């Protein structure tokens, strides 16, 4: 919705500028929406209606009107609005009155009707719509504009099907023919939320497209004129995190790559350059100066000196930043500047990796030690979890890790791990979350902790606690429902404890559509009777991100099952405020009681 409003604002700005900065006849024909239908104006007095199908229930959208370059045709979107699903939040203690205030907000949930867009083409001279068949885009989740071909023969758009398993680039010809330019499919999900990339190279009428079709997120080059795949641009058992820049003159592309250097943590970012034809690949942020190899860490970079030099800054959680100035073309080291290593840089944190559930896939995490750590003692473990499938959570670059060290304090080992089902590894790694958010990578997390403890006698696996907020709150409760033999105590704030109660876009991406039994299978509410261990719940009453009712329903289900737990209601608080000063104090007291004193 925000993207659409931004686009509408830009369209209006262009029109206002045109009206002020040029003569009116220079920007005619002007196509606009009036009384839900499409109109065209050739002058102030010459205005004609183009469409007749628009109604208040299914109007044309003034923000989605696209005139062909030759100004003979216009593509415009007619739409059916999304279902109006609202929730009511209680502002229990407003500062300006004694009585509570009720705030009703728009909050679509899985299974609700989404907005349906239908692109249409009109011939301006005859004021007739060109008939087109919408079979190829019958069930949209979202449609994105790409624009007209330079020849004005075809209007192009991306069709993203409801359910996230089909993604097409379509061309709608002025002859009424609709053709498929790109057809992306998945048996699980297409990660439209994080890995969508679609860039048209106008001069050559080529399209750069991101896909996980070979098991890794890579880039592909398409010929838009013929609607055919030309070649795969990037390839290998690594992935493209982000496109940094494209040089159409030299036909080269620079990307942020994950996992491209063998035997490194696969979450370390590197800068990689490759030709659009898929040849000449070169990783620019790794390589030595003759005496040492530089770059075993997470990288950021900037081009300098008219793009002839590359400033490459890299670090790890146990090693401060090293600045390496490289030749921007070859990656050759020109200069090295190191940050002095603090005496405690490696004393409070350890990086650790071990095979996960399948015995082969490596799982990566960190162990943060308490202040005044004594290896002769045994410490309880606190896991900070956020297994939201859209990201990974373990820090990779150097910092003081104040948040994690604060939780470790003087009494705990704090661990942060990324198990299967989280993002930015292989497609198979990610697919563990598909219709299975209760999994949360727990088999990998538990295997990782057991492997770490096997060589670290100071890790006490009999006292493991876990905490998280939002999706992490859902995960923390699931730890006690499904792995209560391992986790002894859990604290959850702002949890989306039943994905049917949570927001539509995030949950349908991972849990699928239509809403089926998988939602029930992953629900903490449905499975509340499985609870083992000690549980702390908090919920902000003014949470606009996760419906607070999900926690209320969990509390009710726990009551019905006769389970014991602690519950803190936070009036006037917002999403994740349960980790504020008051909530944090309550959580710390909870873990002290059940992991230290109990």
N, C-alpha and C positions, 0 to 999 in steps of 0.2 A: 504494500500500500504506500509506504514512504517513497519507494522508487518511482511509483506511478505519479505521485504528487510532485516529485522533483522534476520528472519529465514534463508534466503539464506546465509547471512554472517556467521551464526553459522554453517551451513552445510559445507560451504567452509573451515571454520576454523578447523572443525573436520577432514576433509579430508587432509588438509595440515599437521595437527599434526600427523595423521596416517602415512603419507608419510615420515615425518621426523623422527618420534619416533619409528617406527616399520619397519620390512621388508615388501616390497610391497605385497608379497604373503599373508601376514596376513590380508590384507583388501580387497582382491579380493573375490568374484566378485565385480567389480566396475561398477555401472550403471551410464550413463551420457547421455547428449543430444548433438547430432551433426547433423547439417543441419535439425533442427526442429524435428528430430526423436530420439527415444530411442535406445541406444546401450549398450552392455555389454562387459566388458573386463575381461578375466581370466588371462591374462599376457600382457606384452607389445606387444607381437606379435599375441595374440589370441583375436581378437575383432570382435564382430558380431552384426549386426543390429537386434533389437527386433521388432520395430514398422515400419509400412509403411504408416500410415495415417497422420503423421505430415506434415504440410505445413507451410510456412511463415505466412499465415493467421490464422493457427490453430496449433501452435507448442506444443511440450511438454515443461514443465517448469522444469528447472534444480534445482530449489529450492524445488520441491515437488516430490522427489523420495524416496521411503520408502522400504527398503529391509526387507523381512520377517526374523524373528529370525533364522530359519533353512537355510536361504540363497537359498531357492529353488524357491521363487517367489519374485516379486517386484510389488509394487503399484506405479503408476506414474500418474500425472495429465496432461491431455491435455487441452488446453484452447483456447477460443476465446477472444481476447483483448476487453476491454471496448471501448465505443465510445469516440472519441477524441473531447471533447467539451472545447473550450477555451474562455476566455474573455480577453479584452485588457484594461489595466490601463494606465493612462496618468501621467507620471512624469513631471509635468508642468515646474518646476523650478530647474533642476539639478544644483548642485554646480559647475560642471566642464564645463558647456556649456550654451549658450543662448537658443538654440533650445530645445524643449521638447523631452523626450525620451518615447518610448512606450514599455510597459512590457506585454507580452502575457503569461497567466498562464492557467494551466489545471484546469477546474472548471466544473465538471459534475453536471447536474441539473436534477430535478425530471423528470422521464420518459425516460431519456437517456438509451441506452443499457449499461448494466454492464458487467463486465468480467464473462464469463461462464466457469466454471471448470468441467471437466469430468474425475473422477478417473477411471483408468484402471488397470487390473492385468495381468501380464505376467508370464508364466512359463519359467524359465531360461534354463532348460535342452533342451526343444524343441524349444525355442525362439518363442513360440506362445502366442498370447493374448487369455485369457480365456473369452469367450463371456459372457457379462452381460447386463441385461436390465436396462436402466436408468429411467424407468417409475416413480420410487419413488423420483427422484431428477431431474425432467425435467426443472424446472424453478428456478434455484438458484439465490439468492442474494449474498450469500457467502457460501463457504464450508470450514470447519475447520478439520484439521487432528487430530485424536485421536491416531492412531497407530495400530499396529498388535496385535492380541491376542497372548499370550505366546506360544500357541500351533502352531502358524503359519497357522492356518486354516482360519483366517478371518482378513481382513483389515477393520478398523472402521473409520468413519468420521461423522461429524455433517453437516447436510444439512439444511440451512436456506433459506426458500422460499422467493422469491420476494413478497413484500407486507407485510411481518412481521406478518403473521397470521398462519404460519406452521413452526415447528421446529422439526426435526427428528434426532435421532442417528441411523445410518445405519451400518450394517455389510455386507461386500462384501466378500463372501466365495470363496476359491480357487476352489470350485466346480461350481462356476458361479451363485450361489444363493445369492440374496440380501434380507436381512431380516431387519425388523424394530425393534430396541431395545427400543427406546423411541419415542413417538409420541405426540408432544405438539401442541395444537390448540387454537386459540382465535378468537372470533367473532369481536373483535376490533383490538388490536395489542398485540404482544408478545414484551415485553420490552427488546429486544436483546441488545440495546445500553448500558443499565446500570445493568440489572439483570441477564445476562447470567452467569451461573456457571456450569461447567462440569468437574468433577475430577474423574479420574480412580484410584481405589485402586488395584494396580497390583497384589498383593499377593493373594487377595481374588476374583479378577475379579468382583468387584462391582463398581458401578458408583454413585457418589453423584451429584444430578441434582437439579437445582433451577427452581421453577415454581410458578405461581400465580393462578393455577387452582382452588384453594379453596377460592380465593378472597384476599389472602395475599401472599407475597413472602416468600415461605418456601422451605425447602430442602427435597429431596426424595432419597431413596436408591434403586438402581436397581441391579438385578442379570444379568450380561452381558453374562453369559454362557447360561442361559435359555431365556434371553430377557424379564424378567418379573419384575414387581414392587415388592420389598420385603416389604417396609413400608415407611411411612412418618416419617421423622426425627424430624422436628420441626412443631408445630401446635398451632393455637390460633389466636385471633384477634390482632396480632402484626406481625412484619415482620423481616426477615433477611436482614440486610444491607450489611454485608460482612462476609465471612468466615475467621476467624483469624488463626486457627491452627487445625490440625487433628492428633490424636494419634492413629495409627492403632493397636498398641499393646493393649491398653485399650479400643479401639473402642469408643472413645469419640471425640467430636468436639466442638470447641469454636467459637462463632459467635458474631458479633456486632448486637444487637437487637434494633429495634425502637418500641416504644409503648408497651413494655412488662410490665411496671409497671402501674397499673390502677391509673387513676386520675392525671397522670403526663402529661406534654407536650409530645405528641407522637413522637416528633423529638429528644428527648433526647436519646443519645447512651448509651447502657448498655452492659456489657459482660455477655453472657449466655453460659452455658455448658450443653450438652445433650449427651446421648449415641446414637450411630448410629442406634440402634433399636428403638429410639424415647422415651426411658424411662429415668428417673433420671434427668429431667431438673432442672437446678439451676442457678438463676441469681446471679452473684458473686459481683456485684457493688451496691447492695442496701441492707440496713439492719442496725440496730443500735448497739450501744455499751452498752445498758442497760438503759441509761438515755435519749437518743434521737435517732431519726431515721435519718440516714445519706444517702444521695444520690439523693435528689430531684433536679437534674440538669443534665447537659451534661457531659459525662465521657470520659476520656482517661485513659490508663492503661499500665502497664508493669510488666512482671513477673521477680522476683529477687530471689536470694539465691537458685539457682538450682531449680527454679520453685516452691519453697515451699511458697513463699510470693507473694502477688499481691499489687503493688502500684497503688491505684485508686485515680485519681485526677478529681474532679468534680467542676463545677461552673455553674452559670446562668448569664444572662446579668446584673442582679441587685445584684449579689453576687460573690465576688472574689473566687479564688480557695481554696478548702479544700482538703488536702492530707490525704488519709486514707490508712494505711497499713493493709491488710487483709490476713488471711490464704487463700492460693491459692486453697485449696480443698473445704473449707466450706464457705468462704466469711466472716468468723468471724472477727470482728474488733480487731486489735492488737494495733493500735496506730493512733492518730488523730493529724494533724498539720494544723492549720488554718492561712490563710493570713489575716492580720488586715484589717478590712473593712474601706475603705476611707469614710470620712464624706459625700461625694457626691455620693456614690456608687448607691444609689437608688433614688437620687434626680432628675436626668436628663433623666431617662428611666423608662417606665412602660411596663410590660408585660400585655397583654390583650387577652382574648379569648371570642368568642361569636358564636352562631349558624350561619351557612351560609344560602345559598339559600333555603335549604330544611327544615330549622327550627330545625334540630337536629344535623347535622354534625358540630363539633366544628372547628372553624377557629382560627388560632393563629398568633399573630403579636406583634409588639412593637410600642410604642409611644416615640419618643425622643423629649424632651422639649428644648425650646430655652434657651440661657444663660440669667440669671436674670429673670427667669420665674415668672410671676405674675398671680396667678389664678383669679384675678379680671378682667383681660383683656381677649379679644377674639382674637385668633390667626388663621391665614389661615393655611391650611394643605398642605403639599407637600408629595406625595407618590412616593417613589422610587420603580419602578416596574421592575421585570424580571420574567416573567411567562413562561420561557422556560421549557417544560415538562420534561426535563431530570434531574431536580434538584429542591430544594427549596432554598429560599434566605434569610429568616429571621435569624439573628444571634441567637445562643443558649447559647454559653459560654461567660464568662466575658471578656470584653475588655473596653477600654476607648471610643470605638465607635466614633473615631475621624472623620471618613468620614461622618457619619450620623449627628454628632453634627455640623460639618462644614456646612452642608446644612441647618440645623435648624437655625444656627447663633443666632441672637437676635430676629428674627421676625416670625419664622415659627415653626409649629409642624411637625416633620418628621415622617412618618409612613412607616413601612415595614410589609407586610402581605403575607401569602401563601394561595391562594385560590384553589378551585378544579381545576384539570387539571395539577397540579404540582406533583412532584414525592415523593416517600417514605412515602405514606400512603396506604390505601387499593387500590385494583385494581379498584373498583367502583369510588373512589375519583379521580384516575388518568385518567380514561376513559373519563372524561368531555372534555379532549382536543382532542379526536379522531375526525379527519376530521373537526375540529372546533377551530382552534387556535385563531380566533377572540374573542372567549369567554374569555380567559385569566383569568378566575376566577372572573370577574367583579361583577357578582351578589353576590358573597361571600364577596368580598372586600367592596362593598358599604354597605351591611348589617352589616359588622363588624364595619365600621366607624360610621354608624348611631347608633349602639348599644353603642359604646364607647362614643359618644357625648351625649347620653341620660343621662349619669351620670357625664359628664365633660363639664360644660357650657363654658369653655374656648376654646373648639373646634368649629371653625366657618365653618359649612358645606356649607355656601354660597360661600366660597372661597377655593376651592379644586383644587390644581394643581398636575400634575403627570409628571415624567420624567423617561427615560430609554434609554438604548443603545442596539443595536443588536436586539435580540428577544424582549428586553424591549423597543426598539424604535418602533417596530411593535405594541407592546401593548399600548404604550403611545398614538400613533395616533388613534388606535382603540378605546381608551377611549372617544375621541371626536366624532368619527363616530357613535358609538353605545350607548354611555352614556353621550352625550353632555349636558343633563339636570342636570347631577351631577358634572362632571368635567368641570372646567371653562378655564383651560389653560394646555397645554401639550408641553413638549420639548422632541424631539426624535433625537438621533444620530445613525448613522450606521444601520438604520432599515432595516430588511428584509420585506419590505412592500408588497411583493407579493411572496408567497412561491414557485411559479413556477419559479421565478428568482433566488432562493436561492440554496444552495448546496444540492445535491441528498441525501446523507445518513441521515442527520438530518431531512429533511422535509418529505421524504417518511416514516420514522419511525412513525411520528405522523399523517400525512395527507393521507397516503396510496398510493397504486399503483394499477392500472395505474392512471395517472393524470386525475381527474374527476372534476365535477362541484364544489366539496367541496373546491378546491383550489381557484376558482373564488369567492366563497362565503366568504372566509376569507381574501380576498385581500383588502388592504387599497387603492390600485390604482383604482380598479373597483368601490369602494364605496366612492371615494373622494368627490362626490357631497353631501354626508350626513354631511359634516363637520359642527360642531357647536363649538363655543368657539375660543380661541386664540391658534395658533399653531406656534411653532418654530421647524425648521428642520435644521440639519447639516449633512454633508456627507464628509468623508475623500476620496480624489480622489484615494489613493493607498490602499484602503481596499481590502485585499486578502481573508477575511473571508466571508463578505457579499458583493455581487456584488453592487457597487455604482449605477449602472443603475436602481436599484429598487427605489432609492430615486429620481433619475432624472425623472423616469416615474411617480412617485407620484406628483412631482412638475408640470409636464406637465398636469396631470389630474386635479390638483387644478386650474391651469390656465384656462383650458377648462371649468371648472365649475364656474369660476368667484369668487373663494374664496380668502380671504385675509390671508396672513401668512408671517412669516419671514423665510428666507433661507440663510444659511451660507455655502459656499463651502470652503473646507479646502484643498488647494493644498499641496502636499508632505506629507499629514497626512495619518496615518494608522488606522486600526480598533479601534474604541472607542477613538481615539484622540480628538473627540469632547468634551470629558470631561477633556482635558488638560487645561492649564492656560487660553488660549484665549477663547476656547469654553465654559469653565465653567463661565468665566466672562460674556460672552454674554447670557448664560442661566440665570444667576442670575439677570442680567439687565432686561431680558424678564419677569421673574416672579415678580420682583419688580414693573414693570410697570403695570402688569395686575392683581396682587393679593394684592399689598400693596397700590399703588398710584391710580390705576384705581377704 
